Amino acid sequence: MDERAVELLRRHGWRPGDVLGAGMEGTVVDLSADEVAKIWHDRDAVESEPLLRFGAAVERSPIPFRCSRTLEILDEDNLTMTIERKVSGSPLRLDAVPDAPLATADEARLMGDALAGLSTARAGDLDALPILPGE
């Protein structure tokens, strides 16, 4: 993990723990029982602001499950991190499975349940994030 990120988190009172995941957009680091930090590869503070508005809108919606939410943005010296609410659970399948099989019936049902839950969201600012970048 980037030492600048560790130092920035420590200055803000966090004790960075294990890396929970890494992908195209960034690296997620454990902070506490309730929070994680996402260290963004290419997103700056201005591009992260809609995440705050969107997360607040999702939280005001009657979604029947807990969603992640951006709580704070840390930005310093071309390094942007978001502090986010941790969501418990386990992945349906491991990342980067070579020749991944088609979705199982259980995976399809769970995805349908998640989409049905998200469809109940009605709060303002849900359009803070575009479906695809630039749209």
Protein Blocks (a to p, Z undefined) as FASTA:
>chain_A
ZZklmmmmmmnopacdddfbdcfkbccddfbfmbccdddfkbcfklmmmmmmmmmmmmmp
ccfbdcdddfbdcdeehiacddddddedddfbdehiahiacddfklmmmmmmmmmmmmmp
cbehklmpcfbghZZ
